[in-house]
Amino acid sequence: MIKKTVEVMIENGLHARAAGELVKRLKDFKSDVYFLNGQNKVHLKSIMQIMATSVRENDVIEVIADGADESEALACVESFLQKRI
């Protein structure tokens, strides 16, 4: 299991389009990938869970990946959250 704190740079945060794109990018990874929203685990392969969190631009979240390809999955999430779309 690896963790990384990431600032969300996506304009307007994790809205429907951004959440859908993130889920699409993570679908082929074997690792479980999620972030913590308070005490709640938000699975990043679930568009509904992501959208329910209302993560906004400039929010800082802790992303966690656990599994065979955890490093690659975490790098994918970090790269996606730090670009402006």
KAGI-V114241 format. One record per helix or strand of 3 or more residues. SS is the DSSP state (helix for helix, strand for strand). FROM is the first residue (numbers start at 0). TO is the last residue. If there is no record, write none. Layout:
SS,FROM,TO  SS,FROM,TO
This chain:
strand,1,6  helix,15,25  strand,31,36  strand,39,42  helix,46,51  strand,59,65  helix,69,80
